């Protein structure tokens, strides 16, 4: 037996062939009555399940581009649930395929997968460059996502040939070292944040998200995304390292962090100062799941007529949230606001390098798989170089 359902604005018929689940994209059929759905379902059961037409490798069966992209993304979502694919990766795929969908709709209309050609892809690259002002790296990344979708279509037998192989994709810009605060700027930032934490622990300052996250970064070298993932205890799925699912949790005694991020598992020991900080955060913020929760207030009607009850839903912060307030903090310290929160992570590497720690040991702490990545993060400025010439 097959099934007929609506996937957003598109209708899809699902059936099984030789034990494999197959889909037929029917396009936008509008609103169907119960009787219409029953008749249409029976029609396609006769066509596909009774073997009256070939489907999998039969290009006479058309596949709408937009509905196929939708189904492809649903398949990616399943992999996220199975923890074989990162949710961040799928969010990026969804966003980039959305750009491509908007372009195709505007220029070519409602086309089929079989209509995709090197001309469509080349026109899209021109659009990214001329209209969206994307650089080579962004264009490359946009096309890599489309490549994944086309490979999916190829496996399904929807394409005679893959147009991606006929397109000259620009190479991404070579990764360069990100700006990192100088030794003097780093000392200014550290002194400011240490003073704030001292006063916060003494109840002389209120909780400030940006200062707290920045302090954790200069102390532990964590990514801002890892900090916002931190939970008060281990979740049901927060196990193992042979998958792409990211998790961060603190133990019950608040002296150890377990971090799994970018398929790399590591552990960080927390000193008494950090333990006291997390203890105070828990009391002050009343966060339940995530250590640093974005507490969104919702008003819901109560039992008594005319009354509204305030409820708070704790959610994870987006990693881009601190960007502006962090730059505001830098300007307050009279430091160039060209730096990002990630600069603090890079600065952590450089600071530990200056203190004589080995790059391999630093790499373990920050979660690098290769010491060469740690080398890229380590920056020495002119004051470090000049110190080589100092007399003993």
C-alpha positions, 0 to 999 in steps of 0.5 A, a space after each residue: 500500500 502506498 501513501 499520499 501526503 502533502 509536503 508543504 505546498 507539494 503533494 507526494 506519493 510514497 510506495 515501496 519497490 523491491 523493499 526500497 521506499 520510493 517517492 513520486 513528486 506530484 507538484 502543487 495540486 492545491 487542496 484535495 478533498 478526502 475523496 480526491 485523495 482516496 482516488 488519487 492514491 488508488 490511481 498511483 498505487 495501480 500505476 506504480 505498485 502494480 508495475 504498470 510503469 517503470 519509475 526508478 531509472 525511467 526518465 519519462 517520469 518527471 521529478 519537480 526540482 523544488 519538491 525533490 529538493 524538499 524531499 532531499 532535505 527531509 532525508 538529511 533531517 533523518 540523518 540528523 535524528 540518527 546522529 550521522 549528520 550535524 544539524 548545523 550542516 543541514 541548516 547550512 544546506 537548507 539556507 544555500 539550497 533556498 538561495 538556489 531555489 529562489 534564483 531558479 524560480 525567478 529565472 527559469 520557473 517551475 522546472 524539473 530535475 532533468 532540466 538542470 544543466 551546466 547553463 543553469 549552474 553557470 548562470 547561478 554562479 554569475 548571479 551569486 557573483 554579480 547580484 549577491 556580491 559573493 566572493 569565491 569562497 562563498 560561491 564555492 560553498 554554495 555550489 558544493 551544497 548543490 553538488 550534494 543534491 545532484 549526487 542524490 538525484 544521480 543515485 535515484 536515477 533522475 539524471 542522464 548525466 550530472 551537470 556539476 561535472 561540466 562546470 568550472 567551480 571557483 576555488 575558495 580563497 586560501 584560509 588566512 590567519 584571523 586578526 588576533 589582539 596584540 599582547 597589549 590588547 590581550 592583557 587589557 581584555 584579560 584584566 578587564 574581564 578578570 576584574 569583572 568576574 572578581 566583582 561579579 562573584 562578590 555580588 558587586 556586578 550583575 550577570 553580563 552574558 558577553 563578559 561571562 562568555 568572553 571570560 570563559 573563552 580566554 580561560 578555556 579557549 572554547 568556541 562560542 558555539 561550544 559555550 552556548 551548547 553547555 548543559 547542566 547535565 549529560 543528555 540522553 544522546 550526549 554519548 560517544 564520539 563516532 558521530 557528528 552530533 555536538 554536545 557539551 555538558 558539565 558534571 554535577 560537581 561543576 569541575 569538569 566539562 565534556 565537549 564533543 564538537 566537530 567530531 572531536 571529543 575532549 575534556 576540560 578540568 575546571 579550577 575553583 574559580 570557574 566552579 564558583 562562577 558556574 555555581 553563581 550563574 546557576 543561582 542568578 539565571 535560574 537556567 534549567 537545561 543550558 548553562 546560558 539560556 536565552 529565556 524567552 517570555 511567553 504570555 499565556 491565558 490563565 484560568 481566571 478570565 482576563 489574567 495572563 501568566 508569564 512563562 519562560 522558555 529556555 532556549 540555546 543562544 545563536 552563536 552569532 548573538 554576541 557579535 555586536 555587544 562584543 564589539 561594543 565591549 572592545 570599543 569601550 576598552 579603546 580596542 579596535 572592533 575588527 576582532 570577533 569572539 573567535 579571536 579570543 579563542 585564537 588569542 588563547 592559543 597564542 597566550 599559551 604559546 607565549 607561556 611556553 606550552 607545546 602546540 600539541 598540548 594546546 591543540 588537545 585543549 582547544 580540540 584540534 585534530 592536527 597540530 598544523 591547525 594550532 600553528 595557524 592559530 598561534 600568532 606572535 606580534 612584533 613585541 614578541 619578536 623583539 624580545 628575542 634580541 633582549 639581553 639575558 
